[in-house]
Amino acid sequence: MTSAFLTVYLREIRIARRLGGSGSMGVVFFLTLVTITPFAVGPDPNLLARIGPAMLWISALLASLLGLDRLFQADAEDGSLDQFHLSHTPLELAVLAKCAAHWTTAGLPLALASPLFGLMLQQDGAALFGVVASLLAGTPALTLIGAIGAAATVTLRRGGLLMALLVLPLAIPVLIFGVSAANAAAGGTVPFLTPFSILCAISLVALALCPFAAAAALRQI
């Protein structure tokens, strides 16, 4: 099982590296959303510091959706998905490996880039720590939830919008507790560990359930 997981994971990493992946595009999209925020709400440092964690999380959520619609679509087009069905490797394990590779190439760069972008929104050291920690804990859940939408729309050529409509309502709890954890680290009234622990729990629940839901959707093709 471990060798099969690593094989699929490394294959997806190589494909993402060869094609440029959605990681750089996601970071650029993330930067664009953060950059236009001061133009929309004004340059007031206090206002930017107050809404900064929420804007960083919203930007990361939208950026994480980029490329998710192609998570299984290319495999469906070239026949790789049929090979996953016929192989002895559980389809759920292949889904998990693809999600891990997508998070490595798309979700992880967003979390690592967030401190630099947070400085543009007047975030101090504690707030930046909260944003990075919450993104590292929450973006895996976004990828896993997005895999369900990607699997449900794999046969649609332009299913990106439909996938976003399916995924965004399910991602609201991740957004709520991610922003709460980031605000708590910046000096909120709630202890940081409370929303952060719930956020980690959501990611663990998504890890346990989403690969099975996505694989069930892929079996209906």
C-alpha positions as CSV (number, residue, x, y, z in Angstrom):
1,M,0.0,0.0,0.0
2,T,2.8,2.4,0.9
3,S,4.7,1.8,-2.3
4,A,1.5,2.3,-4.4
5,F,0.8,5.5,-2.5
6,L,4.3,6.8,-3.1
7,T,4.2,5.8,-6.8
8,V,1.0,7.8,-7.4
9,Y,2.2,10.7,-5.3
10,L,5.5,11.0,-7.1
11,R,3.8,10.6,-10.5
12,E,1.5,13.6,-9.7
13,I,4.4,15.7,-8.4
14,R,6.4,15.0,-11.7
15,I,3.3,15.9,-13.8
16,A,2.7,19.1,-11.8
17,R,6.4,20.1,-12.2
18,R,6.4,19.4,-15.9
19,L,3.2,21.3,-16.6
20,G,4.0,24.1,-14.2
21,G,1.2,23.0,-11.8
22,S,-1.4,25.2,-10.2
23,G,1.0,26.2,-7.4
24,S,2.6,29.3,-9.0
25,M,-0.8,30.3,-10.5
26,G,-2.4,29.9,-7.1
27,V,0.3,32.1,-5.4
28,V,-0.1,34.8,-8.1
29,F,-3.9,34.7,-7.7
30,F,-3.4,34.9,-3.9
31,L,-1.1,37.9,-4.4
32,T,-3.5,39.6,-6.7
33,L,-6.4,39.3,-4.2
34,V,-4.3,40.6,-1.3
35,T,-2.9,43.5,-3.4
36,I,-6.3,44.8,-4.4
37,T,-7.7,44.7,-0.9
38,P,-6.2,48.1,0.2
39,F,-7.6,49.7,-3.0
40,A,-11.1,48.3,-2.1
41,V,-11.3,49.1,1.7
42,G,-8.8,52.0,1.9
43,P,-5.2,52.3,3.2
44,D,-6.2,52.6,6.9
45,P,-3.6,50.5,8.8
46,N,-5.9,49.7,11.7
47,L,-8.7,48.5,9.3
48,L,-6.3,46.4,7.3
49,A,-4.8,44.8,10.4
50,R,-8.3,44.0,11.6
51,I,-9.6,42.4,8.4
52,G,-6.2,41.0,7.3
53,P,-6.6,37.4,8.6
54,A,-10.0,37.1,7.0
55,M,-8.8,38.5,3.7
56,L,-5.8,36.1,3.7
57,W,-8.0,33.1,4.4
58,I,-10.6,34.1,1.7
59,S,-7.8,34.6,-0.8
60,A,-6.3,31.2,0.1
61,L,-9.6,29.5,-0.2
62,L,-10.3,30.9,-3.7
63,A,-6.7,30.3,-4.8
64,S,-6.9,26.7,-3.6
65,L,-9.8,26.0,-6.0
66,L,-7.5,26.7,-9.0
67,G,-6.6,23.5,-10.7
68,L,-8.9,21.3,-8.6
69,D,-11.3,20.7,-11.5
70,R,-8.4,19.0,-13.3
71,L,-7.5,16.7,-10.4
72,F,-9.1,13.7,-12.0
73,Q,-10.1,15.0,-15.4
74,A,-6.8,14.4,-17.1
75,D,-6.8,10.8,-15.8
76,A,-10.3,10.3,-17.1
77,E,-9.3,11.6,-20.6
78,D,-6.1,9.5,-21.0
79,G,-7.4,6.3,-19.5
80,S,-5.4,6.4,-16.3
81,L,-8.6,6.5,-14.3
82,D,-9.6,3.1,-15.8
83,Q,-6.3,1.7,-14.8
84,F,-6.9,2.8,-11.2
85,H,-10.2,1.0,-11.3
86,L,-8.6,-2.2,-12.6
87,S,-5.6,-2.2,-10.4
88,H,-5.3,-4.0,-7.1
89,T,-4.6,-0.6,-5.4
90,P,-7.7,0.7,-3.7
91,L,-9.1,3.7,-5.5
92,E,-9.4,5.6,-2.2
93,L,-5.6,5.3,-1.8
94,A,-5.0,6.7,-5.3
95,V,-7.4,9.6,-4.5
96,L,-5.5,10.3,-1.3
97,A,-2.2,10.3,-3.1
98,K,-3.5,12.7,-5.7
99,C,-4.8,15.0,-3.0
100,A,-1.5,14.9,-1.1
101,A,0.4,15.8,-4.3
102,H,-2.1,18.6,-5.1
103,W,-1.7,20.0,-1.6
104,T,2.1,19.8,-1.8
105,T,2.2,21.7,-5.1
106,A,-0.7,24.1,-4.5
107,G,-1.8,24.3,-0.9
108,L,1.6,24.4,0.8
109,P,3.0,27.3,-1.3
110,L,0.0,29.3,-0.3
111,A,0.7,28.8,3.4
112,L,4.4,29.5,3.0
113,A,3.7,32.7,1.0
114,S,1.1,34.0,3.4
115,P,3.6,35.8,5.8
116,L,5.0,37.9,3.0
117,F,1.5,38.8,1.8
118,G,0.4,39.4,5.4
119,L,2.8,42.2,5.7
120,M,0.9,44.0,3.0
121,L,-2.1,43.9,5.2
122,Q,-0.4,45.3,8.3
123,Q,-0.1,42.0,10.2
124,D,2.3,41.7,13.1
125,G,4.4,38.7,14.0
126,A,1.7,37.0,16.1
127,A,-0.9,37.4,13.5
128,L,1.4,36.1,10.8
129,F,2.1,33.0,12.9
130,G,-1.6,32.4,13.3
131,V,-2.3,32.7,9.6
132,V,0.5,30.4,8.6
133,A,-0.4,27.8,11.3
134,S,-4.1,27.9,10.5
135,L,-3.4,27.6,6.7
136,L,-1.1,24.6,7.3
137,A,-3.8,22.9,9.3
138,G,-6.8,23.9,7.2
139,T,-5.7,23.8,3.5
140,P,-5.5,20.0,3.5
141,A,-9.2,19.9,4.4
142,L,-9.8,22.3,1.5
143,T,-8.0,20.0,-0.9
144,L,-9.8,16.9,0.3
145,I,-13.2,18.6,0.2
146,G,-12.4,19.9,-3.3
147,A,-11.6,16.3,-4.4
148,I,-15.2,15.4,-3.9
149,G,-16.3,18.3,-6.2
150,A,-13.6,17.4,-8.7
151,A,-14.8,13.7,-8.7
152,A,-18.4,14.7,-9.1
153,T,-17.7,16.9,-12.1
154,V,-15.0,14.9,-13.7
155,T,-17.0,14.1,-16.9
156,L,-17.9,17.8,-17.5
157,R,-15.6,19.7,-19.7
158,R,-16.2,23.0,-18.1
159,G,-17.1,21.9,-14.6
160,G,-14.9,24.4,-12.7
161,L,-17.8,26.7,-11.8
162,L,-20.1,23.8,-10.8
163,M,-17.3,22.3,-8.7
164,A,-16.8,25.7,-6.9
165,L,-20.5,25.8,-6.2
166,L,-20.3,22.3,-4.7
167,V,-17.2,22.9,-2.7
168,L,-17.6,26.4,-1.2
169,P,-20.5,25.6,1.1
170,L,-18.7,22.6,2.4
171,A,-15.5,24.7,3.0
172,I,-17.3,27.3,5.2
173,P,-16.5,25.6,8.5
174,V,-12.8,25.5,7.5
175,L,-13.0,29.2,6.7
176,I,-14.7,30.1,10.0
177,F,-12.3,28.3,12.3
178,G,-9.3,29.2,10.2
179,V,-10.1,32.9,10.5
180,S,-10.9,32.4,14.2
181,A,-7.6,30.8,14.9
182,A,-5.7,33.5,13.0
183,N,-7.6,36.3,14.9
184,A,-7.0,34.5,18.2
185,A,-3.2,34.4,17.6
186,A,-3.3,38.1,17.0
187,G,-4.7,38.8,20.4
188,G,-8.4,37.8,20.3
189,T,-10.6,37.0,23.3
190,V,-10.6,33.2,22.4
191,P,-7.5,31.1,23.1
192,F,-5.6,30.2,20.0
193,L,-5.7,26.4,20.7
194,T,-9.5,26.3,20.8
195,P,-10.3,27.1,17.1
196,F,-7.0,25.7,16.0
197,S,-7.8,22.3,17.5
198,I,-11.2,22.3,15.8
199,L,-9.6,23.2,12.5
200,C,-7.2,20.3,12.9
201,A,-10.1,18.0,13.7
202,I,-11.9,19.1,10.6
203,S,-8.9,18.2,8.5
204,L,-8.6,14.8,10.2
205,V,-12.3,14.1,9.6
206,A,-11.9,15.2,5.9
207,L,-8.9,12.9,5.7
208,A,-11.0,10.0,6.9
209,L,-14.1,10.6,4.9
210,C,-13.4,12.6,1.7
211,P,-11.2,10.0,-0.1
212,F,-14.0,7.4,0.2
213,A,-16.6,10.0,-1.0
214,A,-14.5,11.0,-4.0
215,A,-13.8,7.4,-4.9
216,A,-17.5,6.5,-4.7
217,A,-18.2,9.4,-7.1
218,L,-15.5,8.2,-9.5
219,R,-16.9,4.7,-9.5
220,Q,-20.2,6.1,-10.9
221,I,-18.5,7.2,-14.1
